[in-house]
Amino acid sequence: MKTITWQSPCGAKIQVTPKQEKVMKAAGFWPRDDRDEEYCSVSHGLHDGYPTWTDEEIAEMVAKDQ
């Protein structure tokens, strides 16, 4: 599976698939780390990996934010 690794200013990282990224951006939602800082920079572009959350978990996070 292809993922993109995003990093917050404090160094926390998440991996998301391109599909998950599109869903979150379309909804105007982007996750934040434990310090409430946005994952704002790509630390590793498209590569093989496993997403931090399932598509269902992403959908739940987006719904809670709306």
PQR file of N, CA, C, O and H, with PARSE charges and radii, in Angstrom:
ATOM      1  N   MET A   1       0.847  -1.171   0.000 -0.4000 1.5000
ATOM      2  CA  MET A   1       0.000   0.000   0.000 -0.0000 2.0000
ATOM      3  C   MET A   1       0.901   1.245   0.000  0.5500 1.7000
ATOM      4  O   MET A   1       1.943   1.268   0.655 -0.5500 1.4000
ATOM      5  N   LYS A   2       0.495   2.247  -0.722 -0.4000 1.5000
ATOM      6  CA  LYS A   2       1.258   3.491  -0.796 -0.0000 2.0000
ATOM      7  C   LYS A   2       0.757   4.485   0.242  0.5500 1.7000
ATOM      8  O   LYS A   2      -0.449   4.683   0.388 -0.5500 1.4000
ATOM      9  H   LYS A   2      -0.352   2.228  -1.254  0.4000 1.0000
ATOM     10  N   THR A   3       1.677   5.103   0.956 -0.4000 1.5000
ATOM     11  CA  THR A   3       1.347   6.114   1.954 -0.0000 2.0000
ATOM     12  C   THR A   3       2.286   7.304   1.833  0.5500 1.7000
ATOM     13  O   THR A   3       3.326   7.241   1.178 -0.5500 1.4000
ATOM     14  H   THR A   3       2.657   4.942   0.838  0.4000 1.0000
ATOM     15  N   ILE A   4       1.885   8.388   2.485 -0.4000 1.5000
ATOM     16  CA  ILE A   4       2.694   9.603   2.591 -0.0000 2.0000
ATOM     17  C   ILE A   4       2.858   9.862   4.083  0.5500 1.7000
ATOM     18  O   ILE A   4       1.883   9.815   4.833 -0.5500 1.4000
ATOM     19  H   ILE A   4       1.040   8.439   3.017  0.4000 1.0000
ATOM     20  N   THR A   5       4.081  10.133   4.516 -0.4000 1.5000
ATOM     21  CA  THR A   5       4.330  10.402   5.928 -0.0000 2.0000
ATOM     22  C   THR A   5       4.336  11.906   6.152  0.5500 1.7000
ATOM     23  O   THR A   5       5.093  12.644   5.521 -0.5500 1.4000
ATOM     24  H   THR A   5       4.874  10.170   3.906  0.4000 1.0000
ATOM     25  N   TRP A   6       3.471  12.345   7.070 -0.4000 1.5000
ATOM     26  CA  TRP A   6       3.370  13.746   7.463 -0.0000 2.0000
ATOM     27  C   TRP A   6       3.942  13.910   8.858  0.5500 1.7000
ATOM     28  O   TRP A   6       3.867  12.996   9.679 -0.5500 1.4000
ATOM     29  H   TRP A   6       2.856  11.746   7.582  0.4000 1.0000
ATOM     30  N   GLN A   7       4.514  15.078   9.127 -0.4000 1.5000
ATOM     31  CA  GLN A   7       5.145  15.347  10.422 -0.0000 2.0000
ATOM     32  C   GLN A   7       4.664  16.671  10.989  0.5500 1.7000
ATOM     33  O   GLN A   7       4.466  17.643  10.260 -0.5500 1.4000
ATOM     34  H   GLN A   7       4.575  15.821   8.460  0.4000 1.0000
ATOM     35  N   SER A   8       4.478  16.692  12.310 -0.4000 1.5000
ATOM     36  CA  SER A   8       4.112  17.934  12.994 -0.0000 2.0000
ATOM     37  C   SER A   8       5.400  18.646  13.424  0.5500 1.7000
ATOM     38  O   SER A   8       6.474  18.048  13.366 -0.5500 1.4000
ATOM     39  H   SER A   8       4.639  15.902  12.902  0.4000 1.0000
ATOM     40  N   PRO A   9       5.314  19.909  13.855 -0.5600 1.5000
ATOM     41  CA  PRO A   9       6.507  20.650  14.275  0.2800 2.0000
ATOM     42  C   PRO A   9       7.295  19.973  15.408  0.5500 1.7000
ATOM     43  O   PRO A   9       8.512  20.142  15.499 -0.5500 1.4000
ATOM     44  N   CYS A  10       6.612  19.213  16.266 -0.4000 1.5000
ATOM     45  CA  CYS A  10       7.328  18.568  17.375 -0.0000 2.0000
ATOM     46  C   CYS A  10       7.904  17.208  16.977  0.5500 1.7000
ATOM     47  O   CYS A  10       8.534  16.538  17.796 -0.5500 1.4000
ATOM     48  H   CYS A  10       5.625  19.077  16.192  0.4000 1.0000
ATOM     49  N   GLY A  11       7.691  16.798  15.722 -0.4000 1.5000
ATOM     50  CA  GLY A  11       8.277  15.555  15.234 -0.0000 2.0000
ATOM     51  C   GLY A  11       7.353  14.357  15.215  0.5500 1.7000
ATOM     52  O   GLY A  11       7.770  13.276  14.799 -0.5500 1.4000
ATOM     53  H   GLY A  11       7.179  17.341  15.057  0.4000 1.0000
ATOM     54  N   ALA A  12       6.105  14.510  15.654 -0.4000 1.5000
ATOM     55  CA  ALA A  12       5.148  13.403  15.585 -0.0000 2.0000
ATOM     56  C   ALA A  12       4.834  13.120  14.121  0.5500 1.7000
ATOM     57  O   ALA A  12       4.783  14.042  13.306 -0.5500 1.4000
ATOM     58  H   ALA A  12       5.767  15.388  15.992  0.4000 1.0000
ATOM     59  N   LYS A  13       4.624  11.849  13.782 -0.4000 1.5000
ATOM     60  CA  LYS A  13       4.388  11.477  12.386 -0.0000 2.0000
ATOM     61  C   LYS A  13       3.142  10.621  12.238  0.5500 1.7000
ATOM     62  O   LYS A  13       2.764   9.866  13.133 -0.5500 1.4000
ATOM     63  H   LYS A  13       4.666  11.100  14.444  0.4000 1.0000
ATOM     64  N   ILE A  14       2.517  10.765  11.077 -0.4000 1.5000
ATOM     65  CA  ILE A  14       1.404   9.916  10.679 -0.0000 2.0000
ATOM     66  C   ILE A  14       1.643   9.485   9.244  0.5500 1.7000
ATOM     67  O   ILE A  14       2.389  10.128   8.505 -0.5500 1.4000
ATOM     68  H   ILE A  14       2.823  11.378  10.350  0.4000 1.0000
ATOM     69  N   GLN A  15       1.004   8.394   8.860 -0.4000 1.5000
ATOM     70  CA  GLN A  15       1.040   7.957   7.470 -0.0000 2.0000
ATOM     71  C   GLN A  15      -0.395   7.904   6.956  0.5500 1.7000
ATOM     72  O   GLN A  15      -1.274   7.327   7.596 -0.5500 1.4000
ATOM     73  H   GLN A  15       0.398   7.872   9.460  0.4000 1.0000
ATOM     74  N   VAL A  16      -0.617   8.503   5.812 -0.4000 1.5000
ATOM     75  CA  VAL A  16      -1.941   8.490   5.203 -0.0000 2.0000
ATOM     76  C   VAL A  16      -1.822   8.070   3.743  0.5500 1.7000
ATOM     77  O   VAL A  16      -0.800   8.299   3.095 -0.5500 1.4000
ATOM     78  H   VAL A  16       0.097   8.972   5.293  0.4000 1.0000
ATOM     79  N   THR A  17      -2.879   7.457   3.244 -0.4000 1.5000
ATOM     80  CA  THR A  17      -2.906   7.097   1.830 -0.0000 2.0000
ATOM     81  C   THR A  17      -3.321   8.330   1.034  0.5500 1.7000
ATOM     82  O   THR A  17      -3.909   9.254   1.596 -0.5500 1.4000
ATOM     83  H   THR A  17      -3.709   7.272   3.770  0.4000 1.0000
ATOM     84  N   PRO A  18      -3.027   8.361  -0.254 -0.5600 1.5000
ATOM     85  CA  PRO A  18      -3.490   9.493  -1.070  0.2800 2.0000
ATOM     86  C   PRO A  18      -5.012   9.659  -1.003  0.5500 1.7000
ATOM     87  O   PRO A  18      -5.509  10.785  -0.998 -0.5500 1.4000
ATOM     88  N   LYS A  19      -5.753   8.548  -0.952 -0.4000 1.5000
ATOM     89  CA  LYS A  19      -7.219   8.615  -0.854 -0.0000 2.0000
ATOM     90  C   LYS A  19      -7.644   9.274   0.455  0.5500 1.7000
ATOM     91  O   LYS A  19      -8.536  10.123   0.456 -0.5500 1.4000
ATOM     92  H   LYS A  19      -5.349   7.633  -0.956  0.4000 1.0000
ATOM     93  N   GLN A  20      -7.024   8.899   1.558 -0.4000 1.5000
ATOM     94  CA  GLN A  20      -7.351   9.491   2.853 -0.0000 2.0000
ATOM     95  C   GLN A  20      -7.035  10.979   2.857  0.5500 1.7000
ATOM     96  O   GLN A  20      -7.792  11.785   3.397 -0.5500 1.4000
ATOM     97  H   GLN A  20      -6.299   8.210   1.557  0.4000 1.0000
ATOM     98  N   GLU A  21      -5.919  11.328   2.255 -0.4000 1.5000
ATOM     99  CA  GLU A  21      -5.528  12.736   2.168 -0.0000 2.0000
ATOM    100  C   GLU A  21      -6.595  13.540   1.426  0.5500 1.7000
ATOM    101  O   GLU A  21      -6.969  14.628   1.865 -0.5500 1.4000
ATOM    102  H   GLU A  21      -5.304  10.673   1.816  0.4000 1.0000
ATOM    103  N   LYS A  22      -7.080  13.018   0.317 -0.4000 1.5000
ATOM    104  CA  LYS A  22      -8.110  13.712  -0.466 -0.0000 2.0000
ATOM    105  C   LYS A  22      -9.402  13.872   0.332  0.5500 1.7000
ATOM    106  O   LYS A  22     -10.026  14.933   0.307 -0.5500 1.4000
ATOM    107  H   LYS A  22      -6.777  12.135  -0.040  0.4000 1.0000
ATOM    108  N   VAL A  23      -9.801  12.809   1.044 -0.4000 1.5000
ATOM    109  CA  VAL A  23     -11.027  12.857   1.850 -0.0000 2.0000
ATOM    110  C   VAL A  23     -10.922  13.948   2.912  0.5500 1.7000
ATOM    111  O   VAL A  23     -11.849  14.740   3.084 -0.5500 1.4000
ATOM    112  H   VAL A  23      -9.294  11.947   1.065  0.4000 1.0000
ATOM    113  N   MET A  24      -9.799  13.990   3.621 -0.4000 1.5000
ATOM    114  CA  MET A  24      -9.635  14.976   4.693 -0.0000 2.0000
ATOM    115  C   MET A  24      -9.568  16.393   4.147  0.5500 1.7000
ATOM    116  O   MET A  24     -10.196  17.299   4.695 -0.5500 1.4000
ATOM    117  H   MET A  24      -9.047  13.347   3.481  0.4000 1.0000
ATOM    118  N   LYS A  25      -8.819  16.593   3.078 -0.4000 1.5000
ATOM    119  CA  LYS A  25      -8.713  17.935   2.508 -0.0000 2.0000
ATOM    120  C   LYS A  25     -10.050  18.419   1.962  0.5500 1.7000
ATOM    121  O   LYS A  25     -10.386  19.594   2.113 -0.5500 1.4000
ATOM    122  H   LYS A  25      -8.309  15.857   2.632  0.4000 1.0000
ATOM    123  N   ALA A  26     -10.817  17.532   1.331 -0.4000 1.5000
ATOM    124  CA  ALA A  26     -12.130  17.902   0.791 -0.0000 2.0000
ATOM    125  C   ALA A  26     -13.088  18.316   1.914  0.5500 1.7000
ATOM    126  O   ALA A  26     -13.954  19.169   1.722 -0.5500 1.4000
ATOM    127  H   ALA A  26     -10.543  16.578   1.209  0.4000 1.0000
ATOM    128  N   ALA A  27     -12.921  17.703   3.077 -0.4000 1.5000
ATOM    129  CA  ALA A  27     -13.784  18.013   4.214 -0.0000 2.0000
ATOM    130  C   ALA A  27     -13.281  19.208   5.017  0.5500 1.7000
ATOM    131  O   ALA A  27     -13.942  19.647   5.958 -0.5500 1.4000
ATOM    132  H   ALA A  27     -12.218  17.010   3.233  0.4000 1.0000
ATOM    133  N   GLY A  28     -12.119  19.735   4.651 -0.4000 1.5000
ATOM    134  CA  GLY A  28     -11.557  20.854   5.411 -0.0000 2.0000
ATOM    135  C   GLY A  28     -11.041  20.425   6.767  0.5500 1.7000
ATOM    136  O   GLY A  28     -11.003  21.222   7.704 -0.5500 1.4000
ATOM    137  H   GLY A  28     -11.582  19.379   3.887  0.4000 1.0000
ATOM    138  N   PHE A  29     -10.644  19.171   6.874 -0.4000 1.5000
ATOM    139  CA  PHE A  29     -10.150  18.604   8.135 -0.0000 2.0000
ATOM    140  C   PHE A  29      -8.713  18.138   7.950  0.5500 1.7000
ATOM    141  O   PHE A  29      -8.360  17.559   6.922 -0.5500 1.4000
ATOM    142  H   PHE A  29     -10.675  18.523   6.112  0.4000 1.0000
ATOM    143  N   TRP A  30      -7.894  18.399   8.957 -0.4000 1.5000
ATOM    144  CA  TRP A  30      -6.546  17.846   8.966 -0.0000 2.0000
ATOM    145  C   TRP A  30      -6.195  17.500  10.412  0.5500 1.7000
ATOM    146  O   TRP A  30      -6.419  18.315  11.307 -0.5500 1.4000
ATOM    147  H   TRP A  30      -8.180  18.869   9.792  0.4000 1.0000
ATOM    148  N   PRO A  31      -5.653  16.311  10.658 -0.5600 1.5000
ATOM    149  CA  PRO A  31      -5.389  15.880  12.037  0.2800 2.0000
ATOM    150  C   PRO A  31      -4.293  16.683  12.720  0.5500 1.7000
ATOM    151  O   PRO A  31      -3.454  17.316  12.079 -0.5500 1.4000
ATOM    152  N   ARG A  32      -4.334  16.631  14.055 -0.4000 1.5000
ATOM    153  CA  ARG A  32      -3.353  17.314  14.885 -0.0000 2.0000
ATOM    154  C   ARG A  32      -2.743  16.311  15.847  0.5500 1.7000
ATOM    155  O   ARG A  32      -3.358  15.296  16.174 -0.5500 1.4000
ATOM    156  H   ARG A  32      -5.015  16.117  14.576  0.4000 1.0000
ATOM    157  N   ASP A  33      -1.531  16.601  16.298 -0.4000 1.5000
ATOM    158  CA  ASP A  33      -0.846  15.707  17.231 -0.0000 2.0000
ATOM    159  C   ASP A  33      -1.312  15.941  18.670  0.5500 1.7000
ATOM    160  O   ASP A  33      -2.242  16.711  18.908 -0.5500 1.4000
ATOM    161  H   ASP A  33      -1.031  17.426  16.032  0.4000 1.0000
ATOM    162  N   ASP A  34      -0.670  15.284  19.611 -0.4000 1.5000
ATOM    163  CA  ASP A  34      -1.053  15.399  21.026 -0.0000 2.0000
ATOM    164  C   ASP A  34      -0.875  16.808  21.587  0.5500 1.7000
ATOM    165  O   ASP A  34      -1.481  17.155  22.601 -0.5500 1.4000
ATOM    166  H   ASP A  34       0.086  14.659  19.418  0.4000 1.0000
ATOM    167  N   ARG A  35      -0.053  17.612  20.936 -0.4000 1.5000
ATOM    168  CA  ARG A  35       0.161  19.007  21.367 -0.0000 2.0000
ATOM    169  C   ARG A  35      -0.745  19.976  20.626  0.5500 1.7000
ATOM    170  O   ARG A  35      -0.586  21.193  20.730 -0.5500 1.4000
ATOM    171  H   ARG A  35       0.439  17.330  20.113  0.4000 1.0000
ATOM    172  N   ASP A  36      -1.695  19.429  19.880 -0.4000 1.5000
ATOM    173  CA  ASP A  36      -2.634  20.205  19.072 -0.0000 2.0000
ATOM    174  C   ASP A  36      -1.942  20.953  17.933  0.5500 1.7000
ATOM    175  O   ASP A  36      -2.408  22.008  17.503 -0.5500 1.4000
ATOM    176  H   ASP A  36      -1.824  18.441  19.796  0.4000 1.0000
ATOM    177  N   GLU A  37      -0.833  20.405  17.450 -0.4000 1.5000
ATOM    178  CA  GLU A  37      -0.130  20.980  16.305 -0.0000 2.0000
ATOM    179  C   GLU A  37      -0.475  20.163  15.061  0.5500 1.7000
ATOM    180  O   GLU A  37      -0.527  18.933  15.095 -0.5500 1.4000
ATOM    181  H   GLU A  37      -0.454  19.547  17.799  0.4000 1.0000
ATOM    182  N   GLU A  38      -0.704  20.872  13.982 -0.4000 1.5000
ATOM    183  CA  GLU A  38      -1.075  20.222  12.741 -0.0000 2.0000
ATOM    184  C   GLU A  38       0.109  19.472  12.136  0.5500 1.7000
ATOM    185  O   GLU A  38       1.253  19.921  12.221 -0.5500 1.4000
ATOM    186  H   GLU A  38      -0.662  21.871  13.954  0.4000 1.0000
ATOM    187  N   TYR A  39      -0.177  18.339  11.533 -0.4000 1.5000
ATOM    188  CA  TYR A  39       0.836  17.629  10.742 -0.0000 2.0000
ATOM    189  C   TYR A  39       0.975  18.444   9.464  0.5500 1.7000
ATOM    190  O   TYR A  39       0.145  18.340   8.561 -0.5500 1.4000
ATOM    191  H   TYR A  39      -1.106  17.975  11.464  0.4000 1.0000
ATOM    192  N   CYS A  40       2.024  19.253   9.391 -0.4000 1.5000
ATOM    193  CA  CYS A  40       2.075  20.297   8.371 -0.0000 2.0000
ATOM    194  C   CYS A  40       3.147  20.121   7.301  0.5500 1.7000
ATOM    195  O   CYS A  40       3.196  20.899   6.348 -0.5500 1.4000
ATOM    196  H   CYS A  40       2.698  19.337  10.125  0.4000 1.0000
ATOM    197  N   SER A  41       4.006  19.115   7.440 -0.4000 1.5000
ATOM    198  CA  SER A  41       5.021  18.944   6.404 -0.0000 2.0000
ATOM    199  C   SER A  41       5.198  17.472   6.064  0.5500 1.7000
ATOM    200  O   SER A  41       5.103  16.599   6.927 -0.5500 1.4000
ATOM    201  H   SER A  41       3.967  18.483   8.214  0.4000 1.0000
ATOM    202  N   VAL A  42       5.455  17.219   4.795 -0.4000 1.5000
ATOM    203  CA  VAL A  42       5.699  15.854   4.345 -0.0000 2.0000
ATOM    204  C   VAL A  42       7.122  15.491   4.722  0.5500 1.7000
ATOM    205  O   VAL A  42       8.070  16.164   4.317 -0.5500 1.4000
ATOM    206  H   VAL A  42       5.532  17.928   4.094  0.4000 1.0000
ATOM    207  N   SER A  43       7.273  14.422   5.499 -0.4000 1.5000
ATOM    208  CA  SER A  43       8.622  13.998   5.864 -0.0000 2.0000
ATOM    209  C   SER A  43       9.108  12.858   4.979  0.5500 1.7000
ATOM    210  O   SER A  43      10.306  12.583   4.913 -0.5500 1.4000
ATOM    211  H   SER A  43       6.504  13.875   5.828  0.4000 1.0000
ATOM    212  N   HIS A  44       8.171  12.195   4.298 -0.4000 1.5000
ATOM    213  CA  HIS A  44       8.534  11.137   3.355 -0.0000 2.0000
ATOM    214  C   HIS A  44       7.408  11.033   2.338  0.5500 1.7000
ATOM    215  O   HIS A  44       6.271  10.702   2.676 -0.5500 1.4000
ATOM    216  H   HIS A  44       7.198  12.419   4.351  0.4000 1.0000
ATOM    217  N   GLY A  45       7.746  11.321   1.089 -0.4000 1.5000
ATOM    218  CA  GLY A  45       6.744  11.279   0.027 -0.0000 2.0000
ATOM    219  C   GLY A  45       6.195   9.881  -0.192  0.5500 1.7000
ATOM    220  O   GLY A  45       6.462   8.971   0.593 -0.5500 1.4000
ATOM    221  H   GLY A  45       8.669  11.589   0.814  0.4000 1.0000
ATOM    222  N   LEU A  46       5.445   9.717  -1.237 -0.4000 1.5000
ATOM    223  CA  LEU A  46       4.758   8.465  -1.533 -0.0000 2.0000
ATOM    224  C   LEU A  46       5.712   7.274  -1.473  0.5500 1.7000
ATOM    225  O   LEU A  46       6.721   7.228  -2.176 -0.5500 1.4000
ATOM    226  H   LEU A  46       5.229  10.457  -1.875  0.4000 1.0000
ATOM    227  N   HIS A  47       5.367   6.313  -0.616 -0.4000 1.5000
ATOM    228  CA  HIS A  47       6.211   5.125  -0.426 -0.0000 2.0000
ATOM    229  C   HIS A  47       5.352   3.964   0.075  0.5500 1.7000
ATOM    230  O   HIS A  47       4.193   4.156   0.441 -0.5500 1.4000
ATOM    231  H   HIS A  47       4.547   6.350  -0.044  0.4000 1.0000
ATOM    232  N   ASP A  48       5.916   2.782   0.088 -0.4000 1.5000
ATOM    233  CA  ASP A  48       5.198   1.626   0.633 -0.0000 2.0000
ATOM    234  C   ASP A  48       5.103   1.767   2.144  0.5500 1.7000
ATOM    235  O   ASP A  48       6.085   2.098   2.808 -0.5500 1.4000
ATOM    236  H   ASP A  48       6.857   2.626  -0.210  0.4000 1.0000
ATOM    237  N   GLY A  49       3.912   1.515   2.684 -0.4000 1.5000
ATOM    238  CA  GLY A  49       3.723   1.614   4.121 -0.0000 2.0000
ATOM    239  C   GLY A  49       2.293   1.309   4.491  0.5500 1.7000
ATOM    240  O   GLY A  49       1.478   0.935   3.647 -0.5500 1.4000
ATOM    241  H   GLY A  49       3.114   1.246   2.144  0.4000 1.0000
ATOM    242  N   TYR A  50       2.002   1.475   5.759 -0.4000 1.5000
ATOM    243  CA  TYR A  50       0.656   1.224   6.286 -0.0000 2.0000
ATOM    244  C   TYR A  50       0.124   2.508   6.903  0.5500 1.7000
ATOM    245  O   TYR A  50       0.830   3.170   7.665 -0.5500 1.4000
ATOM    246  H   TYR A  50       2.663   1.779   6.445  0.4000 1.0000
ATOM    247  N   PRO A  51      -1.130   2.871   6.578 -0.5600 1.5000
ATOM    248  CA  PRO A  51      -1.680   4.098   7.131  0.2800 2.0000
ATOM    249  C   PRO A  51      -1.870   4.010   8.643  0.5500 1.7000
ATOM    250  O   PRO A  51      -2.107   2.936   9.195 -0.5500 1.4000
ATOM    251  N   THR A  52      -1.763   5.144   9.285 -0.4000 1.5000
ATOM    252  CA  THR A  52      -1.954   5.237  10.730 -0.0000 2.0000
ATOM    253  C   THR A  52      -3.382   4.867  11.112  0.5500 1.7000
ATOM    254  O   THR A  52      -3.606   4.213  12.130 -0.5500 1.4000
ATOM    255  H   THR A  52      -1.571   6.017   8.836  0.4000 1.0000
ATOM    256  N   TRP A  53      -4.344   5.284  10.299 -0.4000 1.5000
ATOM    257  CA  TRP A  53      -5.757   5.019  10.562 -0.0000 2.0000
ATOM    258  C   TRP A  53      -6.395   4.333   9.369  0.5500 1.7000
ATOM    259  O   TRP A  53      -5.927   4.474   8.238 -0.5500 1.4000
ATOM    260  H   TRP A  53      -4.161   5.816   9.472  0.4000 1.0000
ATOM    261  N   THR A  54      -7.465   3.590   9.622 -0.4000 1.5000
ATOM    262  CA  THR A  54      -8.245   2.991   8.540 -0.0000 2.0000
ATOM    263  C   THR A  54      -9.101   4.075   7.896  0.5500 1.7000
ATOM    264  O   THR A  54      -9.244   5.168   8.444 -0.5500 1.4000
ATOM    265  H   THR A  54      -7.845   3.476  10.540  0.4000 1.0000
ATOM    266  N   ASP A  55      -9.663   3.771   6.743 -0.4000 1.5000
ATOM    267  CA  ASP A  55     -10.565   4.717   6.083 -0.0000 2.0000
ATOM    268  C   ASP A  55     -11.774   5.012   6.973  0.5500 1.7000
ATOM    269  O   ASP A  55     -12.272   6.137   6.999 -0.5500 1.4000
ATOM    270  H   ASP A  55      -9.546   2.883   6.298  0.4000 1.0000
ATOM    271  N   GLU A  56     -12.240   3.998   7.698 -0.4000 1.5000
ATOM    272  CA  GLU A  56     -13.389   4.176   8.586 -0.0000 2.0000
ATOM    273  C   GLU A  56     -13.044   5.119   9.739  0.5500 1.7000
ATOM    274  O   GLU A  56     -13.854   5.964  10.118 -0.5500 1.4000
ATOM    275  H   GLU A  56     -11.835   3.084   7.677  0.4000 1.0000
ATOM    276  N   GLU A  57     -11.848   4.973  10.288 -0.4000 1.5000
ATOM    277  CA  GLU A  57     -11.422   5.863  11.375 -0.0000 2.0000
ATOM    278  C   GLU A  57     -11.291   7.297  10.886  0.5500 1.7000
ATOM    279  O   GLU A  57     -11.645   8.233  11.601 -0.5500 1.4000
ATOM    280  H   GLU A  57     -11.190   4.286   9.979  0.4000 1.0000
ATOM    281  N   ILE A  58     -10.787   7.472   9.676 -0.4000 1.5000
ATOM    282  CA  ILE A  58     -10.689   8.816   9.085 -0.0000 2.0000
ATOM    283  C   ILE A  58     -12.094   9.408   8.951  0.5500 1.7000
ATOM    284  O   ILE A  58     -12.317  10.567   9.299 -0.5500 1.4000
ATOM    285  H   ILE A  58     -10.500   6.711   9.094  0.4000 1.0000
ATOM    286  N   ALA A  59     -13.037   8.611   8.445 -0.4000 1.5000
ATOM    287  CA  ALA A  59     -14.417   9.088   8.276 -0.0000 2.0000
ATOM    288  C   ALA A  59     -15.012   9.518   9.618  0.5500 1.7000
ATOM    289  O   ALA A  59     -15.722  10.521   9.685 -0.5500 1.4000
ATOM    290  H   ALA A  59     -12.856   7.669   8.162  0.4000 1.0000
ATOM    291  N   GLU A  60     -14.732   8.773  10.677 -0.4000 1.5000
ATOM    292  CA  GLU A  60     -15.226   9.129  12.011 -0.0000 2.0000
ATOM    293  C   GLU A  60     -14.616  10.442  12.495  0.5500 1.7000
ATOM    294  O   GLU A  60     -15.322  11.288  13.044 -0.5500 1.4000
ATOM    295  H   GLU A  60     -14.155   7.957  10.623  0.4000 1.0000
ATOM    296  N   MET A  61     -13.311  10.619  12.295 -0.4000 1.5000
ATOM    297  CA  MET A  61     -12.656  11.852  12.716 -0.0000 2.0000
ATOM    298  C   MET A  61     -13.221  13.053  11.965  0.5500 1.7000
ATOM    299  O   MET A  61     -13.454  14.107  12.556 -0.5500 1.4000
ATOM    300  H   MET A  61     -12.737   9.932  11.849  0.4000 1.0000
ATOM    301  N   VAL A  62     -13.437  12.894  10.671 -0.4000 1.5000
ATOM    302  CA  VAL A  62     -13.997  13.974   9.864 -0.0000 2.0000
ATOM    303  C   VAL A  62     -15.409  14.309  10.336  0.5500 1.7000
ATOM    304  O   VAL A  62     -15.760  15.482  10.462 -0.5500 1.4000
ATOM    305  H   VAL A  62     -13.247  12.038  10.190  0.4000 1.0000
ATOM    306  N   ALA A  63     -16.217  13.284  10.598 -0.4000 1.5000
ATOM    307  CA  ALA A  63     -17.598  13.503  11.043 -0.0000 2.0000
ATOM    308  C   ALA A  63     -17.646  14.221  12.379  0.5500 1.7000
ATOM    309  O   ALA A  63     -18.499  15.085  12.582 -0.5500 1.4000
ATOM    310  H   ALA A  63     -15.931  12.331  10.496  0.4000 1.0000
ATOM    311  N   LYS A  64     -16.752  13.884  13.293 -0.4000 1.5000
ATOM    312  CA  LYS A  64     -16.714  14.535  14.609 -0.0000 2.0000
ATOM    313  C   LYS A  64     -16.312  16.003  14.498  0.5500 1.7000
ATOM    314  O   LYS A  64     -16.701  16.826  15.327 -0.5500 1.4000
ATOM    315  H   LYS A  64     -16.059  13.182  13.128  0.4000 1.0000
ATOM    316  N   ASP A  65     -15.535  16.323  13.471 -0.4000 1.5000
ATOM    317  CA  ASP A  65     -15.033  17.686  13.295 -0.0000 2.0000
ATOM    318  C   ASP A  65     -16.073  18.601  12.640  0.5500 1.7000
ATOM    319  O   ASP A  65     -15.972  19.824  12.742 -0.5500 1.4000
ATOM    320  H   ASP A  65     -15.219  15.654  12.798  0.4000 1.0000
ATOM    321  N   GLN A  66     -17.051  18.026  11.981 -0.4000 1.5000
ATOM    322  CA  GLN A  66     -18.029  18.821  11.226 -0.0000 2.0000
ATOM    323  C   GLN A  66     -19.055  19.468  12.116  0.5500 1.7000
ATOM    324  O   GLN A  66     -19.943  20.168  11.628 -0.5500 1.4000
ATOM    325  H   GLN A  66     -17.133  17.033  11.897  0.4000 1.0000
TER
END
